[in-house]
Amino acid sequence: MTGKTTTKKTPEEQAAKSAQDAMEAMMAVGRETMETVLKTGAGAAAEGYEKAVAFGKGQIENSAVGYKKAAVLGKENMATFNAVAEAMSAGMEAYSSEFVKTVRDATEQNMAYVNKALAVKTPQEFAALQVEAMTKGLDAALVRSVEINKIAATTMARCVGPLKSRIDKTVETFSQPFVA
């Protein structure tokens, strides 16, 4: 026997070797492509970066003015909305107070008429009492509804005026840069 033995590779081993060789070739090509892309792209990227930085600086400077305006308007808007909320709360408090007073007065008036109705002696007295109760009740309801409507109108005027003014100011401020 000779000292040299050759082993024959199985088909699986040959396929594995071919796959490994193909993978190494693909990796080499990929490395070369990547190096070429990086070399070519580095110059273009640097130039693009410089342009982007210059553009960004300009945009930041332009935006700073807008942000300052927005901050001032935001503070003014918050002050206006707080004032409107206070006016709305005061109006609701006055409205509720007047409503409670109306209910209390109507209840007292109705109880007084019930007591008077229990004391009547003739149908004519009862009819006269009914007419009086209806008349006074309608008059009182009309007076109270006028008061409640005054409160509502005053509250709305105190709320809508400042809001309209703020909206007009905001639209005017932000539309100016777009006007030629």
C-alpha positions in Angstrom: 0.0 0.0 0.0 1.1 3.4 -0.7 1.1 6.1 2.0 -1.3 8.3 0.3 -5.0 7.8 0.6 -7.5 9.8 -1.3 -10.9 10.2 0.0 -13.7 10.8 -2.3 -16.1 13.5 -1.3 -19.8 12.6 -1.0 -22.3 14.6 -3.1 -23.4 16.4 0.0 -19.9 17.5 0.9 -19.4 18.6 -2.7 -22.6 20.6 -2.6 -21.6 22.2 0.7 -18.2 23.1 -0.7 -19.8 24.7 -3.8 -22.3 26.6 -1.7 -19.4 27.8 0.5 -17.4 28.9 -2.5 -20.5 30.7 -4.0 -21.1 32.4 -0.7 -17.5 33.6 -0.4 -17.7 34.9 -4.0 -20.9 36.8 -3.3 -19.4 38.2 -0.1 -16.3 39.4 -2.0 -18.5 41.1 -4.7 -20.7 42.6 -2.0 -17.6 44.0 -0.2 -16.3 45.5 -3.4 -19.7 47.0 -4.2 -20.0 48.4 -0.7 -16.6 50.0 -0.8 -17.3 51.6 -4.2 -20.7 52.9 -3.0 -19.1 54.3 0.2 -16.3 56.0 -1.7 -18.7 57.5 -4.3 -21.4 58.4 -1.8 -19.0 60.0 0.8 -18.4 63.1 -1.4 -22.0 63.4 -2.4 -23.1 62.9 1.2 -20.7 65.6 2.5 -22.0 68.1 -0.1 -25.6 67.2 0.6 -25.0 67.6 4.3 -23.5 71.0 3.9 -26.5 72.1 1.8 -28.9 70.6 4.4 -27.2 72.4 7.3 -27.4 75.7 5.5 -31.0 75.2 4.6 -31.8 74.1 8.2 -30.1 77.2 9.6 -32.3 79.4 7.4 -35.4 77.5 8.4 -34.6 77.7 12.1 -34.1 81.5 11.8 -37.4 81.9 9.9 -39.2 79.6 12.3 -37.9 81.4 15.4 -39.9 84.5 14.5 -43.0 82.4 14.0 -42.5 80.6 17.3 -42.1 83.8 19.2 -45.3 85.2 17.7 -47.1 81.9 18.5 -45.8 82.0 22.1 -47.0 85.6 22.6 -50.4 84.8 21.0 -50.6 81.6 23.1 -50.1 83.6 26.3 -52.6 86.2 25.2 -55.1 83.4 24.2 -54.8 81.8 27.6 -55.4 85.1 29.4 -58.5 85.6 27.2 -59.8 82.1 27.8 -59.3 82.5 31.5 -61.2 85.8 31.5 -64.0 84.2 29.5 -64.1 81.2 31.9 -64.4 83.6 34.8 -67.2 85.5 33.0 -69.0 82.3 32.2 -68.7 81.1 35.8 -70.0 84.4 37.1 -72.9 84.4 34.6 -73.8 80.8 35.5 -73.7 81.6 39.2 -76.0 84.6 38.7 -78.3 82.6 36.4 -78.5 79.8 38.9 -79.1 82.2 41.8 -81.9 83.9 39.9 -83.4 80.6 38.9 -83.4 79.3 42.5 -85.0 82.6 43.6 -87.7 82.2 41.0 -88.5 78.7 42.1 -88.5 79.7 45.8 -90.8 82.7 45.1 -93.2 80.7 42.9 -93.4 78.0 45.6 -94.2 80.5 48.3 -96.8 82.2 46.1 -98.4 78.9 45.3 -98.5 77.9 48.9 -100.2 81.2 49.8 -102.8 80.6 47.1 -103.4 77.1 48.4 -104.1 78.5 51.9 -106.4 81.1 50.4 -108.2 78.5 48.3 -108.8 76.4 51.4 -110.5 79.5 53.1 -112.9 80.4 50.2 -116.6 80.1 50.9 -118.2 80.5 47.5 -117.5 79.3 43.9 -117.2 83.0 42.9 -114.5 83.6 45.5 -112.7 80.5 44.2 -112.9 81.7 40.6 -111.7 85.2 41.5 -108.8 83.6 43.4 -107.9 81.5 40.4 -107.8 84.5 38.1 -105.7 86.4 40.5 -103.3 83.5 40.9 -102.9 83.0 37.2 -102.4 86.8 36.5 -99.8 87.2 39.3 -98.1 84.0 38.4 -97.8 84.9 34.7 -96.6 88.4 35.6 -94.0 87.0 38.0 -92.9 84.4 35.4 -92.5 87.2 32.7 -90.5 89.4 35.1 -88.2 86.5 36.1 -87.7 85.3 32.5 -86.7 88.9 31.5 -84.1 88.9 34.4 -82.8 85.5 33.4 -82.5 86.5 29.8 -80.6 89.7 30.7 -78.1 87.6 32.7 -77.7 85.2 29.8 -77.3 88.0 27.3 -74.8 89.9 29.5 -72.8 86.7 30.0 -72.7 85.9 26.3 -71.6 89.4 25.5 -68.8 89.2 28.1 -67.6 85.9 26.6 -68.1 86.3 22.8 -66.5 89.7 22.5 -63.1 88.8 23.8 -63.1 85.5 21.9 -63.9 87.2 18.6 -61.2 89.7 19.2 -58.6 87.0 19.9 -59.6 85.0 16.8 -59.3 88.1 14.7 -55.9 89.0 16.1 -54.6 85.4 15.6 -55.8 85.3 12.0 -54.3 88.7 11.3 -51.0 87.8 12.9 -50.6 84.4 11.1 -51.9 85.6 7.7 -49.4 88.5 7.4 -46.4 86.5 6.3 -48.5 85.0 3.4 -49.7 88.4 2.2 -47.6 89.8 -0.7 
